[in-house]
Amino acid sequence: MGVLSNKITRDQLKAGDHIYSWRQAYFYSHHGIYVGEEKVIHFTQGQKETGKGTKSSQYTFSCRPPQISVDDPCPRCGYHSKRDGVIRSCLDCFLSGGDLYLFEYAVDKVYFIVQPRGGTCTLASSDPPESVLYRAFYLLENGFGDYNLFKNNCEDFAIYCKTELLVLTSAGRSGQAASFMAAASSIGILPLDFVPLVLSGVRATSLPGLGYLGCRMLYTYCENRLASDIGVRHDVSKVPVEKLIAIEPEEEEEEEASNEIVEKNQFISLHERINSMPQTLLS
């Protein structure tokens, strides 16, 4: 492993390691917990219909290995592309033909910032392997909730197994999601960065202007990535896996109640608009 790559070989693997493999020409990575004997526990949406759920979940990338048919399970581990949730598969199915990488914990801020992509390391410290394996197998039996690309994905699952840390707000905690949001934020503030150039009389298309804008975007990107890391956030807490499973039904009930309130308010708003219309239009 090095600063620019966390690539490792299979003989370097240890039970309890957080591993990942890049997908779709390095566009995103799939994460899991290695549990020994060439097996990995990971969280996936699989290849299934997404008739309900958030819009983001409908665009979640499938983690189905391309060499496995949609209808035929893997002969080695029984992995099936239509399976979703927390599953256990062989290492080959997890890697899906890609290379093997090790997610690093307890890195310093400089090392974290120089990483070109998120989802490769964190400032948070890992718990002992036995604790990591206990959580992974517990969640294999009890699930990890619904898959959500930005709030509850495979990286979130692996990080929780390693740290027991849970974000208490609605924002997600995975490095990949944070990188996408940081990139969007750095582009979003770009119009504001033109103000100093205008005031100083420097053209944005000139070499000094482009250099200034590039440095500003890079600084904003790195700053937002660092602030979103679970190792430095203040809205996180240690949540035992047993309690995590126990509170999930309550959260689902609260979400359903919230949806009912929204639908009721929409109906009332529509009713008020109809009543406010001229009677000549309603007759």
C-alpha positions in Angstrom: 0.0 0.0 0.0 1.0 3.6 -0.6 -0.2 7.1 -0.4 -2.0 6.9 -3.8 -3.1 3.3 -3.6 -4.4 1.0 -0.9 -4.1 -2.1 -3.1 -3.2 -5.3 -1.3 -2.9 -9.0 -2.1 -5.1 -11.8 -0.8 -2.4 -13.2 1.4 -2.3 -9.9 3.3 -6.0 -10.2 4.3 -7.0 -10.6 8.0 -10.4 -11.4 9.4 -12.1 -8.1 10.3 -10.5 -6.1 7.5 -12.6 -3.4 5.7 -12.0 -4.0 2.1 -13.3 -2.5 -1.2 -13.1 -2.9 -4.9 -13.6 -0.3 -7.6 -16.5 -0.6 -10.1 -17.5 1.0 -13.4 -14.0 2.3 -14.4 -13.2 3.6 -10.9 -16.5 5.6 -10.7 -17.5 4.1 -7.4 -16.3 1.3 -5.0 -18.1 -1.5 -3.2 -17.2 -2.2 0.4 -17.4 -5.1 2.8 -15.9 -6.8 5.8 -13.6 -9.8 5.2 -14.5 -12.6 7.7 -11.9 -15.2 6.8 -12.0 -18.3 4.6 -12.3 -16.3 1.4 -15.7 -14.9 2.6 -17.0 -11.3 2.8 -20.0 -9.9 4.5 -21.3 -6.8 2.6 -24.4 -4.7 2.1 -26.0 -4.5 -1.4 -29.2 -3.5 -3.1 -28.7 -6.3 -5.6 -30.6 -6.6 -8.9 -34.2 -6.0 -7.9 -37.1 -3.9 -8.7 -37.2 -0.5 -7.1 -40.9 0.4 -7.2 -40.8 2.3 -4.0 -38.3 4.3 -1.9 -36.4 7.5 -2.5 -35.4 8.7 -5.9 -31.7 8.3 -5.0 -32.2 4.6 -4.2 -33.7 4.1 -7.6 -30.4 5.1 -9.2 -28.2 3.0 -6.9 -25.6 1.1 -8.8 -25.9 -2.7 -8.7 -23.2 -4.7 -7.1 -23.9 -7.7 -9.2 -20.8 -9.5 -10.4 -20.9 -9.4 -14.2 -19.8 -13.0 -14.5 -22.8 -14.2 -12.5 -26.1 -14.7 -14.4 -29.2 -12.9 -13.0 -30.9 -16.3 -12.6 -28.0 -18.6 -11.6 -26.3 -18.4 -8.2 -22.5 -18.7 -7.8 -21.6 -22.4 -7.6 -19.0 -21.6 -4.9 -20.9 -19.5 -2.4 -24.5 -19.4 -3.6 -24.3 -15.6 -4.3 -27.3 -14.5 -6.3 -27.6 -11.2 -8.1 -31.2 -10.7 -7.0 -30.3 -10.9 -3.3 -30.2 -7.7 -1.4 -29.4 -6.5 2.1 -26.6 -7.8 4.2 -25.2 -10.9 2.5 -22.2 -13.2 2.7 -20.4 -14.2 -0.5 -17.0 -15.5 -1.6 -14.2 -13.0 -2.2 -14.4 -13.5 -6.0 -18.0 -12.5 -6.2 -17.3 -9.5 -4.0 -14.4 -8.3 -6.1 -16.4 -8.9 -9.3 -13.2 -9.2 -11.3 -11.7 -6.0 -9.8 -8.6 -5.5 -7.6 -8.5 -5.8 -3.8 -8.0 -2.7 -1.7 -7.8 -2.1 2.1 -9.7 0.7 3.7 -7.4 2.5 6.3 -8.4 3.8 9.7 -6.8 6.3 12.1 -5.0 8.2 9.4 -3.8 11.7 10.0 -5.3 14.8 8.4 -2.5 15.3 5.8 -2.8 11.7 4.6 -6.6 12.0 4.4 -6.5 15.2 2.4 -3.9 14.1 -0.2 -6.1 11.1 -1.1 -7.6 12.0 -4.6 -10.9 10.2 -3.8 -13.1 9.7 -0.8 -14.1 6.2 0.5 -10.5 5.0 1.0 -9.7 6.0 4.6 -10.9 7.8 7.7 -9.5 9.6 10.7 -11.7 7.4 13.0 -10.1 4.5 14.8 -11.1 0.8 14.3 -12.3 -1.4 17.0 -10.6 -4.8 17.6 -11.3 -7.5 14.9 -13.5 -9.6 17.3 -15.8 -6.7 17.8 -15.9 -6.0 14.0 -16.7 -9.6 13.2 -19.4 -9.8 15.9 -21.2 -6.8 14.4 -20.9 -8.0 10.8 -22.4 -11.4 11.6 -25.1 -9.9 13.8 -26.1 -7.6 10.9 -26.0 -10.6 8.5 -28.8 -12.1 10.6 -30.7 -8.9 11.4 -30.1 -6.6 8.5 -28.9 -3.0 8.2 -32.1 -1.2 7.1 -32.9 -0.1 3.5 -30.1 0.6 1.1 -29.7 4.3 0.2 -27.0 5.7 -2.0 -26.3 8.8 0.1 -27.4 7.8 3.6 -27.0 4.1 4.1 -24.8 2.3 1.6 -22.1 -0.5 1.6 -19.4 1.8 2.9 -21.6 3.0 5.7 -22.2 -0.6 6.7 -18.5 -1.4 6.7 -17.6 1.7 8.7 -20.2 0.9 11.3 -18.9 -2.6 11.7 -15.4 -1.3 12.2 -16.2 1.6 14.5 -19.7 1.2 16.0 -20.1 4.9 15.1 -23.5 6.1 13.9 -24.3 9.6 12.5 -27.2 11.0 14.6 -28.4 13.5 11.9 -30.0 12.8 8.6 -26.7 13.2 6.7 -24.8 10.1 5.5 -21.3 9.2 6.7 -19.6 7.4 3.8 -16.5 9.0 2.2 -17.8 8.4 -1.3 -21.0 10.3 -0.7 -19.1 13.1 1.0 -16.7 13.3 -2.0 -19.6 13.7 -4.4 -21.2 16.4 -2.2 -17.9 18.2 -1.7 -17.3 18.3 -5.4 -20.8 19.7 -6.0 -20.2 22.3 -3.3 -16.9 23.4 -4.7 -18.5 23.9 -8.1 -21.6 25.6 -6.5 -19.6 28.4 -4.9 -17.6 29.1 -8.1 -19.7 32.2 -9.0 -18.8 33.7 -5.7 -15.1 33.2 -6.5 -15.4 35.5 -9.5 -16.0 38.5 -7.2 -12.4 39.0 -6.0 -11.2 38.6 -9.6 -13.6 41.3 -10.8 -12.6 43.7 -8.0 -8.9 43.1 -8.7 -9.3 43.5 -12.4 -8.0 40.0 -13.2 -9.7 38.1 -16.0 -11.1 34.7 -15.0 -9.8 33.2 -18.3 -6.3 34.4 -17.7 -3.6 32.1 -16.3 -3.7 33.9 -12.8 -7.5 33.8 -12.8 -7.7 30.1 -13.7 -5.0 29.3 -11.1 -6.9 31.2 -8.4 -10.2 29.5 -9.3 -8.6 26.1 -9.3 -7.0 26.6 -5.9 -10.2 27.8 -4.5 -12.2 24.8 -5.8 -9.5 22.4 -4.5 -9.5 24.0 -1.1 -13.3 23.9 -0.8 -13.3 20.2 -1.9 -10.7 19.1 0.6 -12.2 21.2 3.4 -15.7 19.7 2.9 -14.4 16.2 2.6 -12.5 16.5 5.9 -15.5 18.1 7.7 -17.7 15.2 6.6 -15.4 12.5 7.8 -16.8 10.4 10.6 -13.6 10.7 12.5 -14.0 14.5 13.0 -17.8 15.0 13.0 -19.5 16.0 16.2 -22.9 14.5 15.4 -21.8 10.8 15.8 -22.1 8.4 18.7 -21.2 4.8 19.6 -24.4 2.8 19.1 -24.3 -0.9 20.1 -25.5 -3.2 17.3 -28.3 -4.6 19.4 -29.6 -1.1 20.0 -29.2 -0.2 16.4 -31.5 -3.1 15.4 -34.0 -2.3 18.1 -34.5 1.4 17.1 -35.0 0.7 13.4 -38.7 -0.2 13.7 -39.3 3.0 15.6 -37.6 5.1 12.9 -39.7 3.4 10.2 -42.9 4.2 12.2 -41.8 7.8 12.6 -41.1 8.1 8.9 -44.5 6.6 8.0 -46.2 9.1 10.4 -44.3 12.0 8.8 -45.4 10.9 5.3 -49.0 10.7 6.5 -48.8 14.3 7.8 -47.3 15.5 4.5 -50.0 13.8 2.5 -52.7 15.2 4.8 -51.3 18.7 4.5 -51.2 18.4 0.7 -54.8 17.3 0.7 -55.9 20.2 2.9 -53.9 22.6 0.7 -55.7 21.3 -2.4 -59.1 21.5 -0.7 -58.4 25.2 0.3 -57.4 26.1 -3.3 -60.6 24.5 -4.7 -62.7 26.4 -2.2 -61.0 29.6 -3.1 -61.8 29.3 -6.8 -64.7 31.3 -8.2 -68.0 29.3 -8.1 -68.5 29.9 -11.8 -65.5 27.8 -12.6 -66.7 24.9 -10.4 -70.3 24.9 -11.8 
